[in-house]
């Protein structure tokens, strides 16, 4: 089952956090680790995201 065709992407802007992005797309800020895991090895730490990065949101709703 290839879920890449249904992938949602989010471009990080200043002030974004993984938990805020998780709340927006996944409905639960505590699911930030799912986004972190889906974006390794680009992301090395959940608190280190930078404006301009394009994050893949697993199972996200646009």
Buried (B, 14 or more C-beta within 10 A) or exposed (E): EEEEEEBBEBEBEEEBBBBEBBBBBBEEBEBBEBBBEBBEEEBEEBEEBEEEBEBBBBEBEE
